[in-house]
Amino acid sequence: MHVLVLPARDEPVAVDGEVRVERRLTLCATVDHRFLDGFEGGVLARLLRELLADPSSMD
């Protein structure tokens, strides 16, 4: 697995119908298809997105 973390930057984001500027971090990963198929990768990506969006849920 290769993981790439890009620098955080300010980006416009729609929140509750309003445009706000928030810090965003881009995280990329590649995995060989022989190790992980697309469905499992999607489940993993969704879980990571939810955990990273609310780090306090990892307690």
C-alpha distance matrix in Angstrom:
0.0 3.8 6.5 10.1 13.2 16.4 19.8 21.8 24.7 27.7 27.8 30.4 29.7 32.1 33.0 35.9 37.4 37.3 35.2 33.9 31.8 28.8 26.0 22.6 19.1 16.5 12.9 10.4 6.8 5.7 4.8 7.2 10.5 11.6 9.4 10.2 13.2 14.4 16.7 14.4 11.9 15.2 16.3 13.3 13.6 17.3 17.2 15.1 17.5 20.5 19.6 18.9 22.1 24.1 22.9 26.2 25.2 22.8 25.9
3.8 0.0 3.8 6.8 10.2 13.2 16.7 19.0 21.8 25.0 25.2 28.1 27.8 30.5 31.7 34.8 36.0 35.6 33.3 31.8 29.5 26.6 23.6 20.4 16.8 14.0 10.8 8.2 5.5 5.3 6.9 9.5 12.9 14.6 12.9 13.2 15.7 16.2 18.7 16.7 13.7 16.4 18.0 14.9 14.3 18.0 18.2 15.5 17.3 20.6 19.8 18.4 21.5 23.8 22.6 26.1 25.6 23.4 26.6
6.5 3.8 0.0 3.8 6.7 10.0 13.3 15.3 18.4 21.5 21.9 24.9 24.6 27.4 28.4 31.7 33.0 32.4 30.0 28.4 26.0 23.0 19.9 16.8 13.1 10.7 7.3 5.7 4.4 6.7 9.1 12.4 15.3 17.3 15.3 14.8 17.1 16.9 19.0 17.0 13.8 15.8 17.2 13.9 12.6 16.1 16.2 13.1 14.6 17.9 16.9 15.1 18.1 20.5 19.3 23.0 22.8 20.8 24.0
10.1 6.8 3.8 0.0 3.8 6.4 9.9 12.3 15.1 18.5 19.0 22.2 22.4 25.5 26.8 30.3 31.3 30.4 27.7 26.0 23.3 20.6 17.4 14.3 10.7 8.2 5.9 5.0 6.2 8.9 12.1 15.2 18.0 20.4 18.7 18.0 19.8 19.1 21.2 19.7 16.1 17.5 19.2 16.2 14.1 17.3 17.8 14.4 15.0 18.5 17.8 15.3 17.8 20.6 19.6 23.4 23.6 22.0 25.3
13.2 10.2 6.7 3.8 0.0 3.8 6.7 8.8 11.9 15.3 16.3 19.7 19.9 23.2 24.3 27.8 29.0 27.8 25.1 23.0 20.2 17.3 14.0 11.2 7.5 6.0 4.7 6.4 8.8 12.1 15.2 18.6 21.1 23.6 21.6 20.5 22.2 21.2 22.8 21.3 17.8 18.6 19.9 16.9 14.5 17.1 17.4 13.7 13.8 17.1 16.1 13.1 15.4 18.1 17.1 20.8 21.6 20.2 23.4
16.4 13.2 10.0 6.4 3.8 0.0 3.8 6.5 9.0 12.5 13.6 17.2 18.0 21.6 23.1 26.8 27.5 26.0 23.0 21.0 17.9 15.5 12.1 9.6 6.5 5.3 6.4 8.3 11.4 14.5 17.9 21.2 23.5 26.3 24.6 23.4 24.7 23.2 25.0 23.9 20.3 20.6 22.2 19.6 16.8 19.0 19.7 16.2 15.4 18.7 18.2 14.8 16.4 19.3 18.8 22.5 23.6 22.6 25.7
19.8 16.7 13.3 9.9 6.7 3.8 0.0 3.8 6.4 10.2 12.2 16.0 17.3 21.0 22.3 26.1 26.8 24.9 21.8 19.3 15.9 13.5 10.0 8.6 6.3 7.3 9.3 11.8 15.0 18.2 21.6 24.9 27.2 30.0 28.1 26.8 28.2 26.6 28.1 27.0 23.4 23.5 24.8 22.2 19.3 21.1 21.6 18.0 17.0 19.8 19.1 15.4 16.5 19.2 18.6 22.1 23.7 23.0 25.8
21.8 19.0 15.3 12.3 8.8 6.5 3.8 0.0 3.8 7.1 9.4 13.0 14.1 17.8 18.8 22.6 23.5 21.4 18.5 15.8 12.5 9.8 6.2 5.4 4.4 7.1 9.8 13.0 16.4 19.9 23.1 26.6 28.6 31.5 29.5 27.8 28.9 27.0 28.1 27.0 23.6 23.1 24.2 21.9 18.8 19.9 20.5 17.1 15.4 17.8 17.3 13.6 13.9 16.6 16.4 19.7 21.5 21.4 24.1
24.7 21.8 18.4 15.1 11.9 9.0 6.4 3.8 0.0 3.8 6.4 10.1 12.0 15.8 17.3 21.1 21.5 19.1 15.8 13.3 9.7 8.1 5.3 5.5 6.7 8.9 12.4 15.3 18.9 22.2 25.6 29.0 30.7 33.8 32.1 30.2 30.9 28.7 29.8 29.1 25.7 24.8 26.2 24.2 20.9 21.6 22.6 19.6 17.3 19.6 19.7 16.0 15.6 18.4 18.8 21.9 23.7 24.1 26.8
27.7 25.0 21.5 18.5 15.3 12.5 10.2 7.1 3.8 0.0 3.8 7.0 9.3 13.0 14.5 18.2 18.4 15.7 12.4 9.8 6.1 5.4 4.4 6.2 9.0 11.4 15.0 17.9 21.6 24.9 28.2 31.7 33.1 36.3 34.6 32.4 32.8 30.3 31.0 30.7 27.4 26.0 27.3 25.7 22.3 22.4 23.6 20.9 18.2 20.0 20.5 17.0 15.7 18.4 19.5 22.2 24.0 25.0 27.5
27.8 25.2 21.9 19.0 16.3 13.6 12.2 9.4 6.4 3.8 0.0 3.8 6.3 10.0 12.2 15.9 15.7 13.4 9.9 8.2 5.4 5.6 6.3 6.5 9.7 11.3 15.0 17.5 21.2 24.3 27.6 30.9 31.9 35.3 33.8 31.3 31.3 28.5 29.2 29.3 26.1 24.3 25.8 24.7 21.1 21.0 22.7 20.4 17.3 19.1 20.3 17.2 15.5 18.5 20.2 23.0 24.3 25.5 28.4
30.4 28.1 24.9 22.2 19.7 17.2 16.0 13.0 10.1 7.0 3.8 0.0 3.8 6.9 9.6 13.0 12.2 9.8 6.3 5.5 4.5 6.4 8.8 9.3 12.8 14.2 17.8 20.1 23.8 26.7 29.9 33.1 33.7 37.2 35.8 33.0 32.7 29.6 30.0 30.4 27.4 25.2 26.6 26.0 22.4 21.7 23.7 21.9 18.4 19.8 21.5 18.8 16.4 19.3 21.6 24.0 25.1 26.8 29.6
29.7 27.8 24.6 22.4 19.9 18.0 17.3 14.1 12.0 9.3 6.3 3.8 0.0 3.8 6.3 9.9 9.7 8.1 5.5 5.3 6.0 6.6 9.3 9.3 12.8 14.2 17.3 19.7 23.0 26.0 28.9 32.1 32.5 35.9 34.3 31.3 30.8 27.7 27.7 28.1 25.4 22.9 24.0 23.7 20.2 19.0 21.0 19.7 16.0 16.9 19.0 16.7 13.9 16.7 19.4 21.6 22.4 24.4 27.2
32.1 30.5 27.4 25.5 23.2 21.6 21.0 17.8 15.8 13.0 10.0 6.9 3.8 0.0 3.8 6.6 6.0 5.4 4.5 6.3 8.7 9.7 12.8 12.8 16.2 17.3 20.1 22.4 25.5 28.3 30.9 34.0 34.0 37.4 35.9 32.7 31.8 28.5 28.1 28.8 26.5 23.6 24.5 24.8 21.5 19.7 21.8 21.1 17.3 17.6 20.2 18.5 15.2 17.7 20.9 22.7 23.1 25.5 28.2
33.0 31.7 28.4 26.8 24.3 23.1 22.3 18.8 17.3 14.5 12.2 9.6 6.3 3.8 0.0 3.8 5.5 5.2 6.2 6.9 9.7 10.0 13.3 13.8 17.1 18.7 21.2 23.7 26.7 29.6 32.0 35.3 35.2 38.4 36.6 33.4 32.7 29.5 28.7 29.1 27.1 24.1 24.5 24.8 21.8 19.5 21.1 20.7 17.0 16.5 18.9 17.5 13.9 15.7 19.1 20.3 20.8 23.6 25.9
35.9 34.8 31.7 30.3 27.8 26.8 26.1 22.6 21.1 18.2 15.9 13.0 9.9 6.6 3.8 0.0 3.8 5.6 8.4 9.8 13.1 13.7 17.0 17.5 20.7 22.3 24.5 27.0 29.7 32.5 34.7 37.9 37.5 40.7 38.9 35.5 34.6 31.3 30.2 30.8 29.2 25.9 26.0 26.7 24.0 21.3 22.8 23.0 19.3 18.3 20.9 20.1 16.4 17.6 21.2 21.9 22.1 25.2 27.3
37.4 36.0 33.0 31.3 29.0 27.5 26.8 23.5 21.5 18.4 15.7 12.2 9.7 6.0 5.5 3.8 0.0 3.8 6.9 9.6 13.1 14.6 18.1 18.5 21.9 23.2 25.8 28.0 30.9 33.5 35.9 38.9 38.5 41.8 40.4 36.9 35.8 32.4 31.5 32.4 30.6 27.4 27.9 28.7 25.7 23.3 25.3 25.3 21.5 21.0 23.8 22.7 19.1 20.8 24.3 25.3 25.5 28.5 30.8
37.3 35.6 32.4 30.4 27.8 26.0 24.9 21.4 19.1 15.7 13.4 9.8 8.1 5.4 5.2 5.6 3.8 0.0 3.8 6.3 10.0 12.1 15.8 16.9 20.5 22.2 25.1 27.5 30.7 33.6 36.2 39.4 39.3 42.7 41.1 37.9 37.0 33.7 33.1 33.8 31.7 28.7 29.3 29.7 26.5 24.4 26.2 25.7 21.9 21.7 24.0 22.4 18.9 20.7 23.9 25.0 25.8 28.6 30.8
35.2 33.3 30.0 27.7 25.1 23.0 21.8 18.5 15.8 12.4 9.9 6.3 5.5 4.5 6.2 8.4 6.9 3.8 0.0 3.8 7.0 9.6 13.1 14.2 17.9 19.5 22.7 25.2 28.5 31.4 34.3 37.5 37.7 41.1 39.7 36.6 35.9 32.6 32.4 33.0 30.6 27.8 28.8 28.8 25.4 23.8 25.7 24.7 21.0 21.3 23.5 21.4 18.2 20.4 23.3 24.9 25.9 28.4 30.8
33.9 31.8 28.4 26.0 23.0 21.0 19.3 15.8 13.3 9.8 8.2 5.5 5.3 6.3 6.9 9.8 9.6 6.3 3.8 0.0 3.8 6.3 10.1 11.9 15.7 17.9 21.1 24.0 27.4 30.6 33.5 36.9 37.4 40.7 39.0 36.1 35.8 32.7 32.6 32.8 30.2 27.7 28.5 28.1 24.7 23.4 24.8 23.4 19.8 20.2 21.8 19.4 16.4 18.4 20.9 22.5 23.9 26.2 28.5
31.8 29.5 26.0 23.3 20.2 17.9 15.9 12.5 9.7 6.1 5.4 4.5 6.0 8.7 9.7 13.1 13.1 10.0 7.0 3.8 0.0 3.8 7.0 9.3 13.0 15.5 18.9 21.8 25.4 28.7 31.8 35.2 36.1 39.4 37.6 35.0 35.0 32.1 32.3 32.3 29.4 27.3 28.2 27.3 23.9 23.1 24.4 22.5 19.2 20.0 21.2 18.3 15.8 18.1 20.1 22.1 23.8 25.6 27.9
28.8 26.6 23.0 20.6 17.3 15.5 13.5 9.8 8.1 5.4 5.6 6.4 6.6 9.7 10.0 13.7 14.6 12.1 9.6 6.3 3.8 0.0 3.8 6.3 10.0 12.9 16.0 19.2 22.7 26.1 29.1 32.6 33.6 36.8 34.8 32.2 32.5 29.8 30.0 29.6 26.7 24.9 25.5 24.3 21.1 20.4 21.3 19.2 16.1 16.9 17.7 14.7 12.4 14.7 16.4 18.6 20.4 22.0 24.4
26.0 23.6 19.9 17.4 14.0 12.1 10.0 6.2 5.3 4.4 6.3 8.8 9.3 12.8 13.3 17.0 18.1 15.8 13.1 10.1 7.0 3.8 0.0 3.8 6.9 10.2 13.2 16.7 20.1 23.6 26.7 30.3 31.6 34.6 32.6 30.3 30.9 28.6 29.0 28.2 25.2 23.8 24.5 22.9 19.7 19.6 20.2 17.6 14.9 16.3 16.5 13.0 11.7 14.1 15.1 17.7 19.7 20.6 23.1
22.6 20.4 16.8 14.3 11.2 9.6 8.6 5.4 5.5 6.2 6.5 9.3 9.3 12.8 13.8 17.5 18.5 16.9 14.2 11.9 9.3 6.3 3.8 0.0 3.8 6.6 9.7 13.0 16.5 20.0 23.0 26.6 27.9 31.0 29.0 26.7 27.3 24.9 25.5 24.8 21.6 20.4 21.4 19.7 16.3 16.6 17.5 14.8 12.1 14.2 14.7 11.2 10.3 13.5 14.5 17.7 19.0 19.6 22.6
19.1 16.8 13.1 10.7 7.5 6.5 6.3 4.4 6.7 9.0 9.7 12.8 12.8 16.2 17.1 20.7 21.9 20.5 17.9 15.7 13.0 10.0 6.9 3.8 0.0 3.8 6.4 9.9 13.3 16.9 19.9 23.6 25.2 28.1 26.0 24.0 25.0 23.0 23.8 22.8 19.5 18.8 19.9 17.7 14.5 15.5 16.3 13.0 11.2 13.8 13.7 10.1 10.6 13.7 14.0 17.5 18.7 18.6 21.7
16.5 14.0 10.7 8.2 6.0 5.3 7.3 7.1 8.9 11.4 11.3 14.2 14.2 17.3 18.7 22.3 23.2 22.2 19.5 17.9 15.5 12.9 10.2 6.6 3.8 0.0 3.8 6.6 10.2 13.6 16.9 20.4 21.9 25.0 23.2 21.3 22.0 20.0 21.3 20.5 17.0 16.5 18.2 16.0 12.7 14.4 15.6 12.5 10.9 14.3 14.6 11.4 12.3 15.7 16.1 19.8 20.3 20.0 23.4
12.9 10.8 7.3 5.9 4.7 6.4 9.3 9.8 12.4 15.0 15.0 17.8 17.3 20.1 21.2 24.5 25.8 25.1 22.7 21.1 18.9 16.0 13.2 9.7 6.4 3.8 0.0 3.8 6.9 10.5 13.5 17.2 18.9 21.8 19.8 18.0 19.2 17.6 18.9 17.7 14.2 14.4 15.8 13.2 10.3 12.7 13.6 10.2 9.7 13.3 13.1 10.4 12.4 15.5 15.3 19.2 19.3 18.4 21.9
10.4 8.2 5.7 5.0 6.4 8.3 11.8 13.0 15.3 17.9 17.5 20.1 19.7 22.4 23.7 27.0 28.0 27.5 25.2 24.0 21.8 19.2 16.7 13.0 9.9 6.6 3.8 0.0 3.8 7.0 10.4 13.8 15.6 18.6 17.0 15.4 16.5 15.0 17.0 16.0 12.3 13.0 15.1 12.7 10.0 13.1 14.4 11.5 11.5 15.3 15.5 13.4 15.4 18.6 18.4 22.2 21.9 20.8 24.4
6.8 5.5 4.4 6.2 8.8 11.4 15.0 16.4 18.9 21.6 21.2 23.8 23.0 25.5 26.7 29.7 30.9 30.7 28.5 27.4 25.4 22.7 20.1 16.5 13.3 10.2 6.9 3.8 0.0 3.8 6.7 10.3 12.4 15.1 13.3 12.1 13.6 12.9 15.1 13.7 10.1 11.9 13.9 11.1 9.5 13.2 14.0 11.5 12.6 16.2 16.0 14.7 17.2 20.0 19.5 23.2 22.4 20.9 24.4
5.7 5.3 6.7 8.9 12.1 14.5 18.2 19.9 22.2 24.9 24.3 26.7 26.0 28.3 29.6 32.5 33.5 33.6 31.4 30.6 28.7 26.1 23.6 20.0 16.9 13.6 10.5 7.0 3.8 0.0 3.8 6.8 9.1 11.9 10.8 10.0 11.5 11.4 14.2 13.0 9.7 12.2 14.5 12.2 11.3 15.0 16.1 14.2 15.5 19.0 19.1 18.1 20.6 23.3 22.9 26.5 25.4 23.8 27.3
4.8 6.9 9.1 12.1 15.2 17.9 21.6 23.1 25.6 28.2 27.6 29.9 28.9 30.9 32.0 34.7 35.9 36.2 34.3 33.5 31.8 29.1 26.7 23.0 19.9 16.9 13.5 10.4 6.7 3.8 0.0 3.8 6.2 8.4 7.0 6.7 8.9 9.9 12.7 11.1 8.6 11.9 13.7 11.6 11.8 15.5 16.2 14.9 16.9 19.9 19.8 19.6 22.3 24.6 24.0 27.3 25.9 24.0 27.4
7.2 9.5 12.4 15.2 18.6 21.2 24.9 26.6 29.0 31.7 30.9 33.1 32.1 34.0 35.3 37.9 38.9 39.4 37.5 36.9 35.2 32.6 30.3 26.6 23.6 20.4 17.2 13.8 10.3 6.8 3.8 0.0 3.8 5.4 5.5 6.6 8.5 10.4 13.5 12.3 10.6 14.0 16.0 14.4 15.0 18.5 19.3 18.4 20.4 23.3 23.3 23.3 25.9 28.2 27.7 30.9 29.3 27.3 30.6
10.5 12.9 15.3 18.0 21.1 23.5 27.2 28.6 30.7 33.1 31.9 33.7 32.5 34.0 35.2 37.5 38.5 39.3 37.7 37.4 36.1 33.6 31.6 27.9 25.2 21.9 18.9 15.6 12.4 9.1 6.2 3.8 0.0 3.8 5.3 5.2 5.5 7.8 10.9 10.5 9.5 12.6 14.7 14.0 14.8 17.9 19.1 18.9 20.7 23.4 23.9 24.2 26.5 28.8 28.7 31.8 29.8 28.1 31.5
11.6 14.6 17.3 20.4 23.6 26.3 30.0 31.5 33.8 36.3 35.3 37.2 35.9 37.4 38.4 40.7 41.8 42.7 41.1 40.7 39.4 36.8 34.6 31.0 28.1 25.0 21.8 18.6 15.1 11.9 8.4 5.4 3.8 0.0 3.8 5.9 7.1 10.4 12.8 11.9 11.8 15.2 16.6 15.8 17.3 20.3 21.0 20.9 23.2 25.6 25.8 26.4 29.0 30.9 30.5 33.4 31.3 29.3 32.5
9.4 12.9 15.3 18.7 21.6 24.6 28.1 29.5 32.1 34.6 33.8 35.8 34.3 35.9 36.6 38.9 40.4 41.1 39.7 39.0 37.6 34.8 32.6 29.0 26.0 23.2 19.8 17.0 13.3 10.8 7.0 5.5 5.3 3.8 0.0 3.8 6.9 10.2 12.1 10.0 10.0 13.7 14.4 13.1 15.1 18.1 18.2 18.1 20.7 22.9 22.7 23.5 26.3 28.0 27.3 30.1 28.0 25.8 28.9
10.2 13.2 14.8 18.0 20.5 23.4 26.8 27.8 30.2 32.4 31.3 33.0 31.3 32.7 33.4 35.5 36.9 37.9 36.6 36.1 35.0 32.2 30.3 26.7 24.0 21.3 18.0 15.4 12.1 10.0 6.7 6.6 5.2 5.9 3.8 0.0 3.8 6.8 8.4 6.4 6.4 10.0 10.8 10.0 11.9 14.7 15.1 15.4 17.7 19.9 20.1 21.1 23.5 25.3 25.1 27.9 25.6 23.8 27.1
13.2 15.7 17.1 19.8 22.2 24.7 28.2 28.9 30.9 32.8 31.3 32.7 30.8 31.8 32.7 34.6 35.8 37.0 35.9 35.8 35.0 32.5 30.9 27.3 25.0 22.0 19.2 16.5 13.6 11.5 8.9 8.5 5.5 7.1 6.9 3.8 0.0 3.8 5.7 5.6 6.1 8.8 10.3 10.7 12.1 14.4 15.6 16.5 18.2 20.3 21.2 22.3 24.2 26.2 26.5 29.2 26.8 25.5 28.9
14.4 16.2 16.9 19.1 21.2 23.2 26.6 27.0 28.7 30.3 28.5 29.6 27.7 28.5 29.5 31.3 32.4 33.7 32.6 32.7 32.1 29.8 28.6 24.9 23.0 20.0 17.6 15.0 12.9 11.4 9.9 10.4 7.8 10.4 10.2 6.8 3.8 0.0 3.8 5.5 5.0 6.1 8.7 9.8 10.2 12.2 14.2 15.1 16.1 18.3 19.9 20.7 22.1 24.5 25.3 28.1 25.7 24.9 28.5
16.7 18.7 19.0 21.2 22.8 25.0 28.1 28.1 29.8 31.0 29.2 30.0 27.7 28.1 28.7 30.2 31.5 33.1 32.4 32.6 32.3 30.0 29.0 25.5 23.8 21.3 18.9 17.0 15.1 14.2 12.7 13.5 10.9 12.8 12.1 8.4 5.7 3.8 0.0 3.8 5.4 5.2 6.4 8.7 9.9 10.8 12.5 14.4 15.4 16.9 18.6 20.1 21.2 23.2 24.2 26.6 23.9 23.3 26.8
14.4 16.7 17.0 19.7 21.3 23.9 27.0 27.0 29.1 30.7 29.3 30.4 28.1 28.8 29.1 30.8 32.4 33.8 33.0 32.8 32.3 29.6 28.2 24.8 22.8 20.5 17.7 16.0 13.7 13.0 11.1 12.3 10.5 11.9 10.0 6.4 5.6 5.5 3.8 0.0 3.8 5.4 5.1 6.2 8.6 10.0 10.7 12.3 14.2 15.5 16.6 18.2 20.0 21.6 22.0 24.4 21.7 20.7 24.0
11.9 13.7 13.8 16.1 17.8 20.3 23.4 23.6 25.7 27.4 26.1 27.4 25.4 26.5 27.1 29.2 30.6 31.7 30.6 30.2 29.4 26.7 25.2 21.6 19.5 17.0 14.2 12.3 10.1 9.7 8.6 10.6 9.5 11.8 10.0 6.4 6.1 5.0 5.4 3.8 0.0 3.8 5.5 5.1 6.0 8.6 9.9 10.4 12.0 14.2 15.3 16.2 18.0 20.2 20.6 23.4 21.1 20.1 23.7
15.2 16.4 15.8 17.5 18.6 20.6 23.5 23.1 24.8 26.0 24.3 25.2 22.9 23.6 24.1 25.9 27.4 28.7 27.8 27.7 27.3 24.9 23.8 20.4 18.8 16.5 14.4 13.0 11.9 12.2 11.9 14.0 12.6 15.2 13.7 10.0 8.8 6.1 5.2 5.4 3.8 0.0 3.8 5.4 5.0 6.1 8.6 9.9 10.4 12.3 14.2 15.3 16.3 18.6 19.7 22.4 20.0 19.7 23.4
16.3 18.0 17.2 19.2 19.9 22.2 24.8 24.2 26.2 27.3 25.8 26.6 24.0 24.5 24.5 26.0 27.9 29.3 28.8 28.5 28.2 25.5 24.5 21.4 19.9 18.2 15.8 15.1 13.9 14.5 13.7 16.0 14.7 16.6 14.4 10.8 10.3 8.7 6.4 5.1 5.5 3.8 0.0 3.8 5.5 5.2 6.2 8.7 9.9 10.8 12.4 14.3 15.5 17.0 18.0 20.3 17.5 17.1 20.6
13.3 14.9 13.9 16.2 16.9 19.6 22.2 21.9 24.2 25.7 24.7 26.0 23.7 24.8 24.8 26.7 28.7 29.7 28.8 28.1 27.3 24.3 22.9 19.7 17.7 16.0 13.2 12.7 11.1 12.2 11.6 14.4 14.0 15.8 13.1 10.0 10.7 9.8 8.7 6.2 5.1 5.4 3.8 0.0 3.8 5.5 5.2 6.2 8.5 10.0 10.6 12.1 14.1 15.7 16.0 18.6 16.1 15.1 18.7
13.6 14.3 12.6 14.1 14.5 16.8 19.3 18.8 20.9 22.3 21.1 22.4 20.2 21.5 21.8 24.0 25.7 26.5 25.4 24.7 23.9 21.1 19.7 16.3 14.5 12.7 10.3 10.0 9.5 11.3 11.8 15.0 14.8 17.3 15.1 11.9 12.1 10.2 9.9 8.6 6.0 5.0 5.5 3.8 0.0 3.8 5.5 5.2 6.0 8.6 9.9 10.5 12.0 14.4 15.2 18.2 16.2 15.7 19.5
17.3 18.0 16.1 17.3 17.1 19.0 21.1 19.9 21.6 22.4 21.0 21.7 19.0 19.7 19.5 21.3 23.3 24.4 23.8 23.4 23.1 20.4 19.6 16.6 15.5 14.4 12.7 13.1 13.2 15.0 15.5 18.5 17.9 20.3 18.1 14.7 14.4 12.2 10.8 10.0 8.6 6.1 5.2 5.5 3.8 0.0 3.8 5.5 5.1 6.2 8.6 10.0 10.5 12.6 14.1 16.7 14.4 14.7 18.3
17.2 18.2 16.2 17.8 17.4 19.7 21.6 20.5 22.6 23.6 22.7 23.7 21.0 21.8 21.1 22.8 25.3 26.2 25.7 24.8 24.4 21.3 20.2 17.5 16.3 15.6 13.6 14.4 14.0 16.1 16.2 19.3 19.1 21.0 18.2 15.1 15.6 14.2 12.5 10.7 9.9 8.6 6.2 5.2 5.5 3.8 0.0 3.8 5.5 5.2 6.2 8.6 9.9 11.0 11.8 14.1 11.5 11.3 14.9
15.1 15.5 13.1 14.4 13.7 16.2 18.0 17.1 19.6 20.9 20.4 21.9 19.7 21.1 20.7 23.0 25.3 25.7 24.7 23.4 22.5 19.2 17.6 14.8 13.0 12.5 10.2 11.5 11.5 14.2 14.9 18.4 18.9 20.9 18.1 15.4 16.5 15.1 14.4 12.3 10.4 9.9 8.7 6.2 5.2 5.5 3.8 0.0 3.8 5.5 5.1 6.0 8.4 10.0 10.2 13.2 11.5 10.8 14.6
17.5 17.3 14.6 15.0 13.8 15.4 17.0 15.4 17.3 18.2 17.3 18.4 16.0 17.3 17.0 19.3 21.5 21.9 21.0 19.8 19.2 16.1 14.9 12.1 11.2 10.9 9.7 11.5 12.6 15.5 16.9 20.4 20.7 23.2 20.7 17.7 18.2 16.1 15.4 14.2 12.0 10.4 9.9 8.5 6.0 5.1 5.5 3.8 0.0 3.8 5.6 5.3 6.0 8.8 10.1 13.3 11.9 12.3 16.1
20.5 20.6 17.9 18.5 17.1 18.7 19.8 17.8 19.6 20.0 19.1 19.8 16.9 17.6 16.5 18.3 21.0 21.7 21.3 20.2 20.0 16.9 16.3 14.2 13.8 14.3 13.3 15.3 16.2 19.0 19.9 23.3 23.4 25.6 22.9 19.9 20.3 18.3 16.9 15.5 14.2 12.3 10.8 10.0 8.6 6.2 5.2 5.5 3.8 0.0 3.8 5.6 5.2 6.5 8.5 10.8 8.9 10.1 13.6
19.6 19.8 16.9 17.8 16.1 18.2 19.1 17.3 19.7 20.5 20.3 21.5 19.0 20.2 18.9 20.9 23.8 24.0 23.5 21.8 21.2 17.7 16.5 14.7 13.7 14.6 13.1 15.5 16.0 19.1 19.8 23.3 23.9 25.8 22.7 20.1 21.2 19.9 18.6 16.6 15.3 14.2 12.4 10.6 9.9 8.6 6.2 5.1 5.6 3.8 0.0 3.8 5.5 5.4 5.6 8.3 6.6 6.8 10.5
18.9 18.4 15.1 15.3 13.1 14.8 15.4 13.6 16.0 17.0 17.2 18.8 16.7 18.5 17.5 20.1 22.7 22.4 21.4 19.4 18.3 14.7 13.0 11.2 10.1 11.4 10.4 13.4 14.7 18.1 19.6 23.3 24.2 26.4 23.5 21.1 22.3 20.7 20.1 18.2 16.2 15.3 14.3 12.1 10.5 10.0 8.6 6.0 5.3 5.6 3.8 0.0 3.8 5.4 5.4 9.0 9.0 9.0 12.5
22.1 21.5 18.1 17.8 15.4 16.4 16.5 13.9 15.6 15.7 15.5 16.4 13.9 15.2 13.9 16.4 19.1 18.9 18.2 16.4 15.8 12.4 11.7 10.3 10.6 12.3 12.4 15.4 17.2 20.6 22.3 25.9 26.5 29.0 26.3 23.5 24.2 22.1 21.2 20.0 18.0 16.3 15.5 14.1 12.0 10.5 9.9 8.4 6.0 5.2 5.5 3.8 0.0 3.8 6.3 9.1 9.2 10.6 13.8
24.1 23.8 20.5 20.6 18.1 19.3 19.2 16.6 18.4 18.4 18.5 19.3 16.7 17.7 15.7 17.6 20.8 20.7 20.4 18.4 18.1 14.7 14.1 13.5 13.7 15.7 15.5 18.6 20.0 23.3 24.6 28.2 28.8 30.9 28.0 25.3 26.2 24.5 23.2 21.6 20.2 18.6 17.0 15.7 14.4 12.6 11.0 10.0 8.8 6.5 5.4 5.4 3.8 0.0 3.8 5.5 5.8 8.0 10.5
22.9 22.6 19.3 19.6 17.1 18.8 18.6 16.4 18.8 19.5 20.2 21.6 19.4 20.9 19.1 21.2 24.3 23.9 23.3 20.9 20.1 16.4 15.1 14.5 14.0 16.1 15.3 18.4 19.5 22.9 24.0 27.7 28.7 30.5 27.3 25.1 26.5 25.3 24.2 22.0 20.6 19.7 18.0 16.0 15.2 14.1 11.8 10.2 10.1 8.5 5.6 5.4 6.3 3.8 0.0 3.8 5.3 5.7 8.2
26.2 26.1 23.0 23.4 20.8 22.5 22.1 19.7 21.9 22.2 23.0 24.0 21.6 22.7 20.3 21.9 25.3 25.0 24.9 22.5 22.1 18.6 17.7 17.7 17.5 19.8 19.2 22.2 23.2 26.5 27.3 30.9 31.8 33.4 30.1 27.9 29.2 28.1 26.6 24.4 23.4 22.4 20.3 18.6 18.2 16.7 14.1 13.2 13.3 10.8 8.3 9.0 9.1 5.5 3.8 0.0 3.8 5.4 6.1
25.2 25.6 22.8 23.6 21.6 23.6 23.7 21.5 23.7 24.0 24.3 25.1 22.4 23.1 20.8 22.1 25.5 25.8 25.9 23.9 23.8 20.4 19.7 19.0 18.7 20.3 19.3 21.9 22.4 25.4 25.9 29.3 29.8 31.3 28.0 25.6 26.8 25.7 23.9 21.7 21.1 20.0 17.5 16.1 16.2 14.4 11.5 11.5 11.9 8.9 6.6 9.0 9.2 5.8 5.3 3.8 0.0 3.8 5.5
22.8 23.4 20.8 22.0 20.2 22.6 23.0 21.4 24.1 25.0 25.5 26.8 24.4 25.5 23.6 25.2 28.5 28.6 28.4 26.2 25.6 22.0 20.6 19.6 18.6 20.0 18.4 20.8 20.9 23.8 24.0 27.3 28.1 29.3 25.8 23.8 25.5 24.9 23.3 20.7 20.1 19.7 17.1 15.1 15.7 14.7 11.3 10.8 12.3 10.1 6.8 9.0 10.6 8.0 5.7 5.4 3.8 0.0 3.8
25.9 26.6 24.0 25.3 23.4 25.7 25.8 24.1 26.8 27.5 28.4 29.6 27.2 28.2 25.9 27.3 30.8 30.8 30.8 28.5 27.9 24.4 23.1 22.6 21.7 23.4 21.9 24.4 24.4 27.3 27.4 30.6 31.5 32.5 28.9 27.1 28.9 28.5 26.8 24.0 23.7 23.4 20.6 18.7 19.5 18.3 14.9 14.6 16.1 13.6 10.5 12.5 13.8 10.5 8.2 6.1 5.5 3.8 0.0
